[in-house]
């Protein structure tokens, strides 16, 4: 059986891969593990707008109740809202039911601990081991020892909105925004936050029907937003994904501004305010070379991690870095949140614009994005990690790196899910790096296929 937990929880096609039986077991075993340190743990459950959300919410709730845990259902809210509310409501754990940027037929389950952080690997491993080995954790709980669903005493969405507004100290009056909520979890709260702060707001992707989440909208499909920004003559476009933990923005010229550029803009603001702890930012190996050069130009440094927001967060917690994230727009502001938050990121971006007095296009253009080419080398699965020890491949990689002469880079990494090695080259001339990437991928396939 393949590993249940990926870098962002358990995910699959709802009712075939991510079944109600699996959701029940995740709730049951998760509560069993939690109960070792806290009897009758309180678990907060949120979800996005997918049709399968009700099915999985009720299944995992049953698992939790069967082990004596109590449940508070807070309804449709962004993933970062659950991370925030777990701590605010003094819950012992949180569950978010969402498959993020994927289409509606997929869904996922991710857990947060009492501090709003994703579960440690060792806890996930324990839960997974018990489920995979089909171990009996039934404590024969019955009668008044069973858990119950508890009515929330707080308005979760309202509390989260107030928290978001508290993260900036400027009014958004005079700004015209177009926001695309991806027909997902942000469709209520995002509009409220920006309007409360004084912005003029045009909303897209705010009519979820259970099937249209991320469908030709949101952060993975910003084309309609780009057009709408131009039509409305808006200052900024903001696109969230299905669970609103990431953001892609659009400048007033209708151009996409990705995570690299937004991290740069916000890091520059923090540095100017003396709030960029250690004068460093944290990103993954996929961040563009142009981003690295722009960060150097403001006198800051870059810490680099493997791909995955959990690795970015892990590094930030070790170093004290206050801002980090990915090209995809999953950005963490550790002074405010324990996870990526699309609405919070949008507010920090707008705050940077207000403080600078400049347009988004002007700030974004301070980062020159180098062309990237990605080619896949299809090889035997057992050879995915052996390419680097092959002398012929190593020599060719060295030759390509010397050709780049500091104006480009080579990144080669094995796929986590397929029998592939991914070859990514970055440099000034697209034609040149395309040929070099194709050559490297062909060589790796020939030697390791």
C-alpha positions as a Markdown table, in Angstrom:
| # | Residue | x | y | z |
|---|---|---|---|---|
| 1 | Unk | 0.0 | 0.0 | 0.0 |
| 2 | Unk | 1.3 | 3.4 | -0.9 |
| 3 | Unk | 1.9 | 6.0 | 1.8 |
| 4 | Unk | -1.4 | 7.6 | 3.0 |
| 5 | Unk | 0.1 | 11.0 | 4.1 |
| 6 | Unk | 1.7 | 13.1 | 1.4 |
| 7 | Unk | 3.3 | 16.5 | 2.0 |
| 8 | Unk | -0.2 | 18.0 | 2.6 |
| 9 | Unk | -2.3 | 15.4 | 4.2 |
| 10 | Unk | -4.3 | 12.5 | 2.7 |
| 11 | Unk | -5.6 | 13.1 | -0.7 |
| 12 | Unk | -7.4 | 11.2 | -3.5 |
| 13 | Unk | -10.6 | 10.9 | -5.6 |
| 14 | Unk | -13.5 | 11.1 | -3.1 |
| 15 | Unk | -15.4 | 7.9 | -2.5 |
| 16 | Unk | -13.0 | 5.7 | -4.5 |
| 17 | Unk | -9.5 | 6.5 | -3.2 |
| 18 | Unk | -10.4 | 8.7 | -0.3 |
| 19 | Unk | -13.4 | 6.6 | 0.9 |
| 20 | Unk | -15.7 | 7.3 | 3.9 |
| 21 | Unk | -14.2 | 4.1 | 5.5 |
| 22 | Unk | -10.7 | 5.6 | 5.3 |
| 23 | Unk | -12.0 | 9.0 | 6.6 |
| 24 | Unk | -13.7 | 7.1 | 9.5 |
| 25 | Unk | -10.5 | 5.3 | 10.3 |
| 26 | Unk | -8.5 | 8.6 | 10.1 |
| 27 | Unk | -10.8 | 10.1 | 12.6 |
| 28 | Unk | -10.9 | 7.1 | 14.9 |
| 29 | Unk | -7.1 | 6.4 | 14.9 |
| 30 | Unk | -6.2 | 10.1 | 15.0 |
| 31 | Unk | -8.4 | 10.5 | 18.1 |
| 32 | Unk | -6.8 | 7.3 | 19.6 |
| 33 | Unk | -3.3 | 8.8 | 19.1 |
| 34 | Unk | -4.5 | 12.2 | 20.5 |
| 35 | Unk | -6.2 | 10.6 | 23.5 |
| 36 | Unk | -2.8 | 9.4 | 24.8 |
| 37 | Unk | -2.1 | 12.9 | 25.9 |
| 38 | Unk | -5.6 | 14.3 | 26.3 |
| 39 | Unk | -8.8 | 12.4 | 27.2 |
| 40 | Unk | -11.9 | 13.4 | 25.2 |
| 41 | Unk | -10.0 | 15.6 | 22.8 |
| 42 | Unk | -11.8 | 18.5 | 21.1 |
| 43 | Unk | -11.4 | 18.5 | 17.3 |
| 44 | Unk | -12.4 | 21.4 | 15.0 |
| 45 | Unk | -13.5 | 20.4 | 11.5 |
| 46 | Unk | -13.7 | 22.7 | 8.5 |
| 47 | Unk | -14.2 | 22.1 | 4.8 |
| 48 | Unk | -14.2 | 23.7 | 1.4 |
| 49 | Unk | -17.1 | 23.8 | -1.1 |
| 50 | Unk | -16.7 | 20.4 | -2.8 |
| 51 | Unk | -19.7 | 18.1 | -3.1 |
| 52 | Unk | -17.9 | 15.3 | -1.2 |
| 53 | Unk | -17.2 | 17.5 | 1.8 |
| 54 | Unk | -20.4 | 16.5 | 3.6 |
| 55 | Unk | -19.7 | 12.8 | 3.0 |
| 56 | Unk | -16.2 | 13.0 | 4.4 |
| 57 | Unk | -17.0 | 15.4 | 7.2 |
| 58 | Unk | -19.7 | 13.0 | 8.6 |
| 59 | Unk | -17.4 | 10.0 | 8.2 |
| 60 | Unk | -14.4 | 11.5 | 10.0 |
| 61 | Unk | -16.8 | 12.9 | 12.6 |
| 62 | Unk | -18.1 | 9.4 | 13.3 |
| 63 | Unk | -14.6 | 8.1 | 13.7 |
| 64 | Unk | -13.8 | 10.8 | 16.2 |
| 65 | Unk | -17.0 | 10.4 | 18.2 |
| 66 | Unk | -16.5 | 6.6 | 18.4 |
| 67 | Unk | -13.3 | 7.1 | 20.3 |
| 68 | Unk | -14.7 | 9.6 | 22.7 |
| 69 | Unk | -13.6 | 12.7 | 21.0 |
| 70 | Unk | -15.8 | 15.8 | 20.7 |
| 71 | Unk | -16.3 | 17.7 | 17.4 |
| 72 | Unk | -17.0 | 21.3 | 16.5 |
| 73 | Unk | -18.0 | 21.7 | 12.9 |
| 74 | Unk | -17.2 | 25.3 | 11.7 |
| 75 | Unk | -18.4 | 24.8 | 8.1 |
| 76 | Unk | -16.9 | 26.2 | 5.0 |
| 77 | Unk | -13.8 | 28.1 | 5.8 |
| 78 | Unk | -10.2 | 28.5 | 4.4 |
| 79 | Unk | -7.6 | 26.1 | 5.5 |
| 80 | Unk | -5.6 | 28.8 | 7.4 |
| 81 | Unk | -8.8 | 29.7 | 9.2 |
| 82 | Unk | -8.8 | 26.2 | 10.8 |
| 83 | Unk | -5.2 | 26.6 | 11.7 |
| 84 | Unk | -6.0 | 29.9 | 13.4 |
| 85 | Unk | -9.2 | 28.8 | 15.1 |
| 86 | Unk | -7.8 | 25.6 | 16.6 |
| 87 | Unk | -5.6 | 27.7 | 18.8 |
| 88 | Unk | -8.1 | 30.5 | 19.3 |
| 89 | Unk | -10.9 | 28.1 | 20.4 |
| 90 | Unk | -8.4 | 26.0 | 22.5 |
| 91 | Unk | -9.1 | 22.8 | 20.6 |
| 92 | Unk | -6.8 | 19.9 | 20.7 |
| 93 | Unk | -6.7 | 19.4 | 17.0 |
| 94 | Unk | -8.1 | 20.6 | 13.7 |
| 95 | Unk | -9.2 | 18.9 | 10.5 |
| 96 | Unk | -9.5 | 20.5 | 7.1 |
| 97 | Unk | -11.3 | 18.7 | 4.4 |
| 98 | Unk | -10.1 | 20.0 | 1.1 |
| 99 | Unk | -8.0 | 19.1 | -2.0 |
| 100 | Unk | -6.7 | 22.6 | -2.4 |
| 101 | Unk | -6.2 | 23.5 | -6.1 |
| 102 | Unk | -7.5 | 20.2 | -7.5 |
| 103 | Unk | -10.8 | 19.8 | -9.3 |
| 104 | Unk | -14.0 | 18.8 | -7.4 |
| 105 | Unk | -13.8 | 15.0 | -7.7 |
| 106 | Unk | -10.7 | 15.1 | -5.5 |
| 107 | Unk | -10.7 | 15.7 | -1.8 |
| 108 | Unk | -8.3 | 15.6 | 1.1 |
| 109 | Unk | -8.0 | 15.5 | 4.8 |
| 110 | Unk | -5.2 | 17.3 | 6.7 |
| 111 | Unk | -4.7 | 17.6 | 10.4 |
| 112 | Unk | -3.5 | 20.5 | 12.6 |
| 113 | Unk | -2.2 | 20.2 | 16.2 |
| 114 | Unk | -3.4 | 22.4 | 19.1 |
| 115 | Unk | -0.9 | 25.2 | 18.1 |
| 116 | Unk | -2.2 | 25.3 | 14.5 |
| 117 | Unk | 0.8 | 23.5 | 12.9 |
| 118 | Unk | 0.4 | 20.5 | 10.6 |
| 119 | Unk | 1.1 | 17.3 | 12.4 |
| 120 | Unk | 4.7 | 16.1 | 12.9 |
| 121 | Unk | 5.8 | 13.3 | 10.6 |
| 122 | Unk | 6.1 | 10.9 | 13.5 |
| 123 | Unk | 2.5 | 11.4 | 14.5 |
| 124 | Unk | 1.3 | 11.0 | 10.9 |
| 125 | Unk | 3.5 | 7.8 | 10.7 |
| 126 | Unk | 1.9 | 6.4 | 13.8 |
| 127 | Unk | -1.6 | 7.0 | 12.5 |
| 128 | Unk | -0.7 | 5.6 | 9.1 |
| 129 | Unk | 1.0 | 2.5 | 10.6 |
| 130 | Unk | -2.1 | 1.6 | 12.7 |
| 131 | Unk | -4.4 | 2.0 | 9.7 |
| 132 | Unk | -2.3 | 0.1 | 7.2 |
| 133 | Unk | -1.7 | -2.7 | 9.6 |
| 134 | Unk | -5.4 | -2.8 | 10.4 |
| 135 | Unk | -4.7 | -2.7 | 14.2 |
| 136 | Unk | -7.7 | -2.8 | 16.5 |
| 137 | Unk | -7.7 | 0.4 | 18.6 |
| 138 | Unk | -11.3 | -0.1 | 19.7 |
| 139 | Unk | -11.4 | 0.9 | 23.4 |
| 140 | Unk | -15.0 | -0.4 | 23.6 |
| 141 | Unk | -16.2 | 3.1 | 24.4 |
| 142 | Unk | -20.0 | 3.2 | 25.0 |
| 143 | Unk | -22.7 | 5.0 | 26.8 |
| 144 | Unk | -21.8 | 8.4 | 28.1 |
| 145 | Unk | -18.1 | 7.9 | 27.1 |
| 146 | Unk | -19.0 | 8.5 | 23.4 |
| 147 | Unk | -18.1 | 11.9 | 21.9 |
| 148 | Unk | -20.6 | 14.5 | 20.8 |
| 149 | Unk | -20.9 | 17.3 | 18.3 |
| 150 | Unk | -20.7 | 20.6 | 20.1 |
| 151 | Unk | -22.2 | 23.9 | 18.9 |
| 152 | Unk | -19.5 | 26.5 | 18.4 |
| 153 | Unk | -19.8 | 29.4 | 20.9 |
| 154 | Unk | -17.8 | 31.7 | 18.6 |
| 155 | Unk | -18.6 | 32.8 | 15.0 |
| 156 | Unk | -15.6 | 31.2 | 13.4 |
| 157 | Unk | -15.7 | 33.1 | 10.2 |
| 158 | Unk | -16.2 | 36.4 | 12.0 |
| 159 | Unk | -13.3 | 35.7 | 14.4 |
| 160 | Unk | -11.0 | 34.8 | 11.5 |
| 161 | Unk | -12.0 | 37.9 | 9.5 |
| 162 | Unk | -11.2 | 40.1 | 12.5 |
| 163 | Unk | -7.9 | 38.5 | 12.9 |
| 164 | Unk | -7.0 | 39.1 | 9.2 |
| 165 | Unk | -7.9 | 42.8 | 9.4 |
| 166 | Unk | -5.7 | 43.1 | 12.5 |
| 167 | Unk | -2.6 | 42.1 | 10.5 |
| 168 | Unk | -2.4 | 45.5 | 8.6 |
| 169 | Unk | -2.4 | 49.0 | 9.8 |
| 170 | Unk | -3.5 | 50.8 | 6.7 |
| 171 | Unk | -6.9 | 51.5 | 5.0 |
| 172 | Unk | -7.6 | 50.2 | 1.6 |
| 173 | Unk | -9.7 | 53.1 | 0.6 |
| 174 | Unk | -9.1 | 54.3 | -2.9 |
| 175 | Unk | -8.1 | 50.9 | -4.1 |
| 176 | Unk | -10.2 | 48.9 | -6.6 |
| 177 | Unk | -9.7 | 45.2 | -6.4 |
| 178 | Unk | -11.0 | 42.2 | -8.4 |
| 179 | Unk | -11.0 | 39.0 | -6.3 |
| 180 | Unk | -11.4 | 35.5 | -7.7 |
| 181 | Unk | -12.5 | 33.1 | -4.9 |
| 182 | Unk | -12.2 | 30.0 | -7.1 |
| 183 | Unk | -15.8 | 29.0 | -6.1 |
| 184 | Unk | -14.0 | 27.7 | -3.0 |
| 185 | Unk | -13.6 | 28.3 | 0.7 |
| 186 | Unk | -12.9 | 32.0 | 0.6 |
| 187 | Unk | -16.1 | 32.9 | -1.2 |
| 188 | Unk | -17.7 | 34.6 | 1.8 |
| 189 | Unk | -14.9 | 35.8 | 4.1 |
| 190 | Unk | -12.6 | 37.4 | 1.5 |
| 191 | Unk | -15.0 | 39.9 | 0.1 |
| 192 | Unk | -16.0 | 40.9 | 3.7 |
| 193 | Unk | -12.4 | 41.5 | 4.7 |
| 194 | Unk | -11.5 | 43.7 | 1.8 |
| 195 | Unk | -14.7 | 45.7 | 1.9 |
| 196 | Unk | -14.4 | 46.3 | 5.6 |
| 197 | Unk | -11.0 | 47.8 | 5.1 |
| 198 | Unk | -12.4 | 50.3 | 2.6 |
| 199 | Unk | -11.6 | 48.7 | -0.8 |
| 200 | Unk | -13.9 | 48.8 | -3.8 |
| 201 | Unk | -14.3 | 45.1 | -4.6 |
| 202 | Unk | -15.4 | 43.3 | -7.7 |
| 203 | Unk | -15.9 | 39.6 | -7.0 |
| 204 | Unk | -15.6 | 36.5 | -9.2 |
| 205 | Unk | -15.8 | 32.8 | -8.5 |
| 206 | Unk | -18.2 | 33.3 | -5.6 |
| 207 | Unk | -21.1 | 31.0 | -6.6 |
| 208 | Unk | -20.0 | 27.5 | -5.6 |
| 209 | Unk | -22.3 | 24.6 | -6.5 |
| 210 | Unk | -20.1 | 21.7 | -5.2 |
| 211 | Unk | -18.8 | 21.0 | -8.7 |
| 212 | Unk | -17.2 | 24.2 | -9.9 |
| 213 | Unk | -14.4 | 24.7 | -7.4 |
| 214 | Unk | -11.2 | 25.7 | -9.3 |
| 215 | Unk | -13.0 | 25.2 | -12.6 |
| 216 | Unk | -11.4 | 27.7 | -15.0 |
| 217 | Unk | -11.0 | 30.1 | -12.1 |
| 218 | Unk | -8.8 | 30.8 | -9.1 |
| 219 | Unk | -5.0 | 30.8 | -8.7 |
| 220 | Unk | -4.4 | 27.9 | -11.2 |
| 221 | Unk | -6.5 | 29.6 | -13.9 |
| 222 | Unk | -6.0 | 33.4 | -13.6 |
| 223 | Unk | -6.9 | 34.2 | -17.3 |
| 224 | Unk | -10.4 | 35.4 | -16.6 |
| 225 | Unk | -9.2 | 37.5 | -13.7 |
| 226 | Unk | -6.5 | 39.1 | -15.9 |
| 227 | Unk | -9.2 | 40.1 | -18.4 |
| 228 | Unk | -11.5 | 41.4 | -15.6 |
| 229 | Unk | -8.8 | 43.6 | -14.1 |
| 230 | Unk | -8.3 | 45.3 | -17.4 |
| 231 | Unk | -12.0 | 45.7 | -18.0 |
| 232 | Unk | -12.6 | 47.2 | -14.6 |
| 233 | Unk | -9.4 | 49.3 | -14.7 |
| 234 | Unk | -8.6 | 47.8 | -11.2 |
| 235 | Unk | -5.5 | 48.4 | -9.2 |
| 236 | Unk | -4.9 | 44.7 | -8.4 |
| 237 | Unk | -6.4 | 41.3 | -9.0 |
| 238 | Unk | -6.3 | 38.6 | -6.4 |
| 239 | Unk | -6.9 | 34.9 | -7.1 |
| 240 | Unk | -7.2 | 32.3 | -4.4 |
| 241 | Unk | -7.2 | 28.5 | -4.7 |
| 242 | Unk | -10.0 | 26.2 | -3.5 |
| 243 | Unk | -9.0 | 26.2 | 0.2 |
| 244 | Unk | -7.5 | 29.8 | 0.0 |
| 245 | Unk | -4.1 | 29.0 | 1.4 |
| 246 | Unk | -2.4 | 30.4 | -1.6 |
| 247 | Unk | -2.6 | 33.6 | -3.8 |
| 248 | Unk | -1.7 | 34.6 | -7.3 |
| 249 | Unk | -2.0 | 38.3 | -8.0 |
| 250 | Unk | -2.5 | 40.3 | -11.2 |
| 251 | Unk | -1.1 | 43.8 | -11.7 |
| 252 | Unk | -3.0 | 46.8 | -13.2 |
| 253 | Unk | -1.6 | 45.8 | -16.6 |
| 254 | Unk | -3.3 | 42.4 | -16.5 |
| 255 | Unk | 0.0 | 40.5 | -15.9 |
| 256 | Unk | 0.3 | 37.6 | -13.4 |
| 257 | Unk | 2.5 | 38.3 | -10.4 |
| 258 | Unk | 3.6 | 34.9 | -8.9 |
| 259 | Unk | 4.8 | 33.9 | -5.5 |
| 260 | Unk | 8.4 | 34.7 | -6.1 |
| 261 | Unk | 7.5 | 38.3 | -6.9 |
| 262 | Unk | 5.1 | 38.7 | -4.0 |
| 263 | Unk | 7.6 | 37.3 | -1.5 |
| 264 | Unk | 10.2 | 39.8 | -2.8 |
| 265 | Unk | 7.7 | 42.8 | -2.6 |
| 266 | Unk | 6.7 | 41.9 | 1.0 |
| 267 | Unk | 10.3 | 41.0 | 2.1 |
| 268 | Unk | 11.4 | 44.4 | 0.8 |
| 269 | Unk | 8.7 | 46.2 | 2.8 |
| 270 | Unk | 9.7 | 44.2 | 6.0 |
| 271 | Unk | 13.4 | 45.0 | 5.5 |
| 272 | Unk | 12.6 | 48.7 | 5.1 |
| 273 | Unk | 10.7 | 48.6 | 8.3 |
| 274 | Unk | 13.4 | 46.7 | 10.1 |
| 275 | Unk | 11.2 | 43.6 | 10.5 |
| 276 | Unk | 12.9 | 41.2 | 8.2 |
| 277 | Unk | 14.4 | 39.0 | 10.9 |
| 278 | Unk | 18.0 | 38.0 | 10.1 |
| 279 | Unk | 17.6 | 39.8 | 6.7 |
| 280 | Unk | 16.5 | 36.5 | 5.2 |
| 281 | Unk | 13.7 | 34.8 | 3.3 |
| 282 | Unk | 13.0 | 31.1 | 2.8 |
| 283 | Unk | 11.9 | 29.5 | -0.5 |
| 284 | Unk | 12.2 | 26.1 | -2.3 |
| 285 | Unk | 14.6 | 25.0 | -4.9 |
| 286 | Unk | 12.0 | 26.0 | -7.6 |
| 287 | Unk | 12.2 | 29.7 | -6.9 |
| 288 | Unk | 13.6 | 31.6 | -9.9 |
| 289 | Unk | 17.2 | 32.8 | -10.2 |
| 290 | Unk | 15.8 | 36.3 | -10.8 |
| 291 | Unk | 14.2 | 36.2 | -7.4 |
| 292 | Unk | 17.5 | 35.3 | -5.8 |
| 293 | Unk | 19.3 | 38.2 | -7.5 |
| 294 | Unk | 16.5 | 40.7 | -6.5 |
| 295 | Unk | 16.7 | 39.6 | -2.9 |
| 296 | Unk | 20.5 | 40.0 | -2.9 |
| 297 | Unk | 20.0 | 43.5 | -4.4 |
| 298 | Unk | 18.1 | 44.6 | -1.2 |
| 299 | Unk | 20.8 | 43.3 | 1.0 |
| 300 | Unk | 19.0 | 40.1 | 2.1 |
| 301 | Unk | 19.8 | 36.4 | 2.0 |
| 302 | Unk | 17.8 | 33.3 | 0.8 |
| 303 | Unk | 17.5 | 30.0 | 2.6 |
| 304 | Unk | 16.5 | 27.2 | 0.2 |
| 305 | Unk | 14.5 | 24.0 | 1.0 |
| 306 | Unk | 13.1 | 21.1 | -0.9 |
| 307 | Unk | 9.7 | 21.5 | -2.6 |
| 308 | Unk | 6.8 | 21.6 | -0.2 |
| 309 | Unk | 5.4 | 24.2 | 2.2 |
| 310 | Unk | 6.0 | 22.0 | 5.2 |
| 311 | Unk | 9.7 | 22.1 | 4.5 |
| 312 | Unk | 9.6 | 25.9 | 4.1 |
| 313 | Unk | 7.9 | 26.1 | 7.5 |
| 314 | Unk | 10.3 | 23.7 | 9.1 |
| 315 | Unk | 13.3 | 25.8 | 8.0 |
| 316 | Unk | 11.6 | 29.0 | 9.2 |
| 317 | Unk | 11.0 | 27.6 | 12.6 |
| 318 | Unk | 14.6 | 26.6 | 13.0 |
| 319 | Unk | 16.1 | 29.9 | 11.7 |
| 320 | Unk | 13.5 | 32.5 | 12.9 |
| 321 | Unk | 12.8 | 33.6 | 9.4 |
| 322 | Unk | 9.5 | 35.5 | 9.2 |
| 323 | Unk | 8.6 | 35.1 | 5.5 |
| 324 | Unk | 8.9 | 32.2 | 3.2 |
| 325 | Unk | 7.0 | 30.4 | 0.5 |
| 326 | Unk | 6.7 | 29.0 | -3.0 |
| 327 | Unk | 6.3 | 30.2 | -6.6 |
| 328 | Unk | 2.7 | 28.8 | -6.4 |
| 329 | Unk | 1.7 | 31.6 | -4.0 |
| 330 | Unk | 1.7 | 29.5 | -0.9 |
| 331 | Unk | 3.4 | 32.1 | 1.4 |
| 332 | Unk | 3.9 | 32.0 | 5.2 |
| 333 | Unk | 4.1 | 35.1 | 7.4 |
| 334 | Unk | 5.3 | 33.5 | 10.6 |
| 335 | Unk | 4.6 | 36.6 | 12.7 |
| 336 | Unk | 0.9 | 36.1 | 12.0 |
| 337 | Unk | 0.2 | 32.5 | 10.9 |
| 338 | Unk | 1.4 | 28.9 | 11.1 |
| 339 | Unk | 0.6 | 28.1 | 7.5 |
| 340 | Unk | 0.1 | 29.7 | 4.1 |
| 341 | Unk | -2.8 | 32.1 | 3.9 |
| 342 | Unk | -4.0 | 33.6 | 0.6 |
| 343 | Unk | -6.1 | 36.4 | 2.1 |
| 344 | Unk | -3.4 | 37.3 | 4.7 |
| 345 | Unk | -0.8 | 37.4 | 1.9 |
| 346 | Unk | -3.1 | 39.6 | -0.2 |
| 347 | Unk | -3.4 | 42.0 | 2.7 |
| 348 | Unk | 0.4 | 42.2 | 3.2 |
| 349 | Unk | 0.9 | 42.7 | -0.5 |
| 350 | Unk | -1.6 | 45.6 | -0.5 |
| 351 | Unk | 0.0 | 47.0 | 2.6 |
| 352 | Unk | 3.3 | 47.0 | 0.7 |
| 353 | Unk | 1.7 | 48.9 | -2.2 |
| 354 | Unk | 0.2 | 51.5 | 0.2 |
| 355 | Unk | 3.5 | 52.0 | 2.0 |
| 356 | Unk | 5.5 | 52.4 | -1.2 |
| 357 | Unk | 3.0 | 54.6 | -3.0 |
| 358 | Unk | 3.7 | 52.6 | -6.2 |
| 359 | Unk | 1.8 | 50.4 | -8.5 |
| 360 | Unk | 2.0 | 46.6 | -8.4 |
| 361 | Unk | 3.6 | 46.5 | -11.8 |
| 362 | Unk | 6.4 | 48.8 | -10.8 |
| 363 | Unk | 7.3 | 46.7 | -7.7 |
| 364 | Unk | 6.9 | 43.4 | -9.6 |
| 365 | Unk | 9.2 | 44.5 | -12.4 |
| 366 | Unk | 12.1 | 44.8 | -9.9 |
| 367 | Unk | 12.3 | 41.0 | -10.2 |
| 368 | Unk | 13.6 | 39.9 | -13.6 |
| 369 | Unk | 12.3 | 36.3 | -14.1 |
| 370 | Unk | 14.7 | 34.1 | -16.0 |
| 371 | Unk | 13.1 | 31.6 | -18.4 |
| 372 | Unk | 12.7 | 28.0 | -17.0 |
| 373 | Unk | 12.5 | 24.8 | -19.0 |
| 374 | Unk | 11.4 | 21.5 | -17.5 |
| 375 | Unk | 12.0 | 18.2 | -19.2 |
| 376 | Unk | 11.2 | 14.7 | -17.9 |
| 377 | Unk | 13.6 | 11.8 | -18.1 |
| 378 | Unk | 11.6 | 8.5 | -17.9 |
| 379 | Unk | 13.7 | 5.9 | -16.2 |
| 380 | Unk | 13.4 | 2.7 | -14.1 |
| 381 | Unk | 11.9 | 3.5 | -10.7 |
| 382 | Unk | 14.8 | 1.9 | -8.8 |
| 383 | Unk | 17.2 | 4.2 | -10.6 |
| 384 | Unk | 15.5 | 7.5 | -9.6 |
| 385 | Unk | 18.2 | 8.4 | -7.1 |
| 386 | Unk | 21.2 | 6.9 | -8.8 |
| 387 | Unk | 21.6 | 9.4 | -11.6 |
| 388 | Unk | 24.0 | 11.6 | -9.6 |
| 389 | Unk | 26.5 | 8.7 | -9.1 |
| 390 | Unk | 26.8 | 8.0 | -12.8 |
| 391 | Unk | 30.1 | 9.5 | -14.0 |
| 392 | Unk | 28.8 | 10.3 | -17.5 |
| 393 | Unk | 25.7 | 12.1 | -16.3 |
| 394 | Unk | 27.7 | 13.9 | -13.6 |
| 395 | Unk | 30.2 | 15.1 | -16.2 |
| 396 | Unk | 27.5 | 16.4 | -18.5 |
| 397 | Unk | 25.8 | 18.3 | -15.6 |
| 398 | Unk | 29.1 | 19.9 | -14.7 |
| 399 | Unk | 29.6 | 20.9 | -18.4 |
| 400 | Unk | 26.1 | 22.5 | -18.6 |
| 401 | Unk | 26.7 | 24.4 | -15.3 |
| 402 | Unk | 30.0 | 25.8 | -16.6 |
| 403 | Unk | 28.2 | 27.0 | -19.7 |
| 404 | Unk | 25.7 | 28.9 | -17.5 |
| 405 | Unk | 28.7 | 30.7 | -15.9 |
| 406 | Unk | 26.6 | 32.2 | -13.0 |
| 407 | Unk | 23.8 | 33.3 | -15.3 |
| 408 | Unk | 21.7 | 30.2 | -14.9 |
| 409 | Unk | 21.3 | 27.0 | -13.0 |
| 410 | Unk | 20.6 | 23.3 | -13.3 |
| 411 | Unk | 18.1 | 21.5 | -11.0 |
| 412 | Unk | 17.6 | 17.8 | -11.3 |
| 413 | Unk | 15.3 | 16.0 | -8.9 |
| 414 | Unk | 13.5 | 12.6 | -8.9 |
| 415 | Unk | 9.7 | 12.6 | -9.0 |
| 416 | Unk | 8.0 | 11.5 | -5.7 |
| 417 | Unk | 5.2 | 9.7 | -7.5 |
| 418 | Unk | 6.4 | 8.6 | -11.0 |
| 419 | Unk | 9.4 | 6.8 | -12.5 |
| 420 | Unk | 10.8 | 10.1 | -13.7 |
| 421 | Unk | 13.7 | 12.4 | -13.1 |
| 422 | Unk | 12.8 | 16.0 | -13.7 |
| 423 | Unk | 15.4 | 18.2 | -15.4 |
| 424 | Unk | 14.9 | 21.9 | -14.9 |
| 425 | Unk | 17.2 | 24.5 | -16.5 |
| 426 | Unk | 17.1 | 28.3 | -15.9 |
| 427 | Unk | 18.9 | 30.9 | -17.9 |
| 428 | Unk | 18.7 | 34.0 | -20.1 |
| 429 | Unk | 18.2 | 32.4 | -23.5 |
| 430 | Unk | 15.2 | 30.1 | -23.8 |
| 431 | Unk | 16.4 | 28.4 | -27.0 |
| 432 | Unk | 19.8 | 27.6 | -25.4 |
| 433 | Unk | 18.4 | 26.2 | -22.2 |
| 434 | Unk | 15.7 | 24.2 | -24.0 |
| 435 | Unk | 18.4 | 22.3 | -26.0 |
| 436 | Unk | 20.5 | 21.7 | -23.0 |
| 437 | Unk | 17.6 | 20.4 | -20.9 |
| 438 | Unk | 16.5 | 18.1 | -23.7 |
| 439 | Unk | 20.0 | 16.8 | -24.0 |
| 440 | Unk | 20.4 | 16.1 | -20.3 |
| 441 | Unk | 17.0 | 14.4 | -20.1 |
| 442 | Unk | 17.8 | 12.2 | -23.1 |
| 443 | Unk | 21.2 | 11.2 | -21.6 |
| 444 | Unk | 19.6 | 10.4 | -18.2 |
| 445 | Unk | 16.9 | 8.3 | -19.9 |
| 446 | Unk | 19.6 | 6.4 | -21.9 |
| 447 | Unk | 21.8 | 5.7 | -18.9 |
| 448 | Unk | 19.1 | 5.0 | -16.3 |
| 449 | Unk | 16.1 | 3.9 | -18.4 |
